[in-house]
């Protein structure tokens, strides 16, 4: 037996029904499409949604995504804390020095070194910053975010993430 000798068993493949070939026999006149209506007529173009604004026009042209639940921290490095001369670093103290904005979430980052013991209160700490503060004999205090546990409220309006 060779490849060209292979064929399906008798009766397993039926020939397709050729519709719309005149009134002699089944499948004439309306060709199984019923009467009238959009589906009885010619092709409907791809993406047509019956007059509703199609998806490809509802979605914005410019690509990208802005996460409305993003939590943005304002970073403060260890060298900035060292230069500030503060022994107790709190949000109020950083605000008075002009290092953070009002209402900002503060994250302490590990660039630079500490030569003295400092007590630091912030919303988040990098691993290296935490190790450096504790290594210098200081202590850290992690503050809870103002929006509580879970994700923050949506920023912007109903068009923010379009």
N, C-alpha and C positions, 0 to 999 in steps of 0.2 A: 504494500500500500504506500502511495506517495501523497504528498501534500495536496496535489491537484485532484486526487481522488476523493478527498473528504467532502461530504455534503450533509446537511442536517437530515434527520429522519423524516420520512414522508408524513405530511400533515402537520408538522411542528411550526412551520412558517407559513402564515397566510398572506396572500397578496393584499396590498392596500386597496381600499375602496376608492375608486376614481369617481368623485362626485361632480355635479355640475356639467354633465355631458349630454344634456337633452332629456326629453321625456321618456325615452325608451328604457324602462327599468328603474330600479331604485336610485335615489340620490340625484334626481333631476330637479328642475325648477329652483327651489330654495336651497338645495344642496345640504340639507340637514342643519341649516342655520335658523330655522323658524322664520317668522315674518317680521320685517321692519326692525328698527332699533340699531344702535351703534354696532353691535356684534354681528348683525346680518350684513353689514356693508364691508367696505375695504379695511385695510390695515389701520390701526391706531398707532401713532408714532410712539416710540419708546419714551417713557417719562411723562406721558400725557396723563393727567389726573382728573379728567372730566371738566376742565375749566378752572378747577382750584389751582392756586399758585403752586407750580410744581416744586418738588423738594430741592432741585438744583438751583432754583431761584430764591427759595426761602432761606437757604443756608448762605452765610456771608461769603463774599468773594475772597477776602483776605484770610489767609490761614492762620492758625495759632489758637492758643487757649489761655485765658486768664482765669486762674482758679480763684473764685470769689471767697473761698475759705482759707486762703493762704495766711499763715501766721508769720508776720515780719518782725524780726528782732533788730534792734540797733546794737551793733557790736562795740564793745569797749575792750581794748587790749590791756594786758598787764603792764606794759610800759607806760601807758597813759595813767593808770592807777598809781604807779610808782612816781611819776612826774607830778601828779596832783598833790602828793603829800598827805592824803587823807589816811587816817587810821581806821575809820569806820566808813565803808563805802555803802551808801544807801541811794535810793532813787532820788531823794530830795537833795542830797549832797551833790550828786552828779548833775542834777538840774541847775543848782545854784552856780556850779562851776561852768555851766554852759556846754556840758559834754553830751547831754541827751535832750531830746525834744520832750515836750509835755505829753504825758500819756503814752510814751513809747515803752515797748517791752524790751528789756535789756538782757543781752547775752554777753557774758564775760568770755573773751577769747584769749588764747595762750601765747600771743607774741610778746616777747620781752621776758624779764625776770623780776622777781620781788626780792628785796633785800631785808624786808622787815615783816613783822606779823601784822596782818590786816583782817578785819572782819568784813566780809562782802555779802551784801544782800542783792540778789538779782533774780530774774525770771528763769534764766538758763545758764549753764556753764559748759564749756567744751571740756573734754577729758583732760587735755594738757593743762588748761587753766586751773581746773579743780586740783590736780596733782601738785601744781606749782604753789598754789595758795596754802594748801595743807602742809606741803613740804617746807614752806617758809614759817610755819608755826601759826598760820592764820586759821580762820574758820569760814565756812560758807553757809548761806541761808537761802534756800530756793523758795522764791515767792510764787504763790498760785497765780495763774493768769486771770485777768479781770473778768473774762467771760466764763469762768468755771471750768470744770472738766469737760472733755469732748471737744467738738469743733467750734470755732468762733462764729458769730453771726455773719450773714452775707454782707459784703461791702458793695456799695453801688445800688443800682436800681434794676428793674426788670430787663434792661438792655445790657447789663454789666457783662454777661458772659456770652454775648452773641458774636 
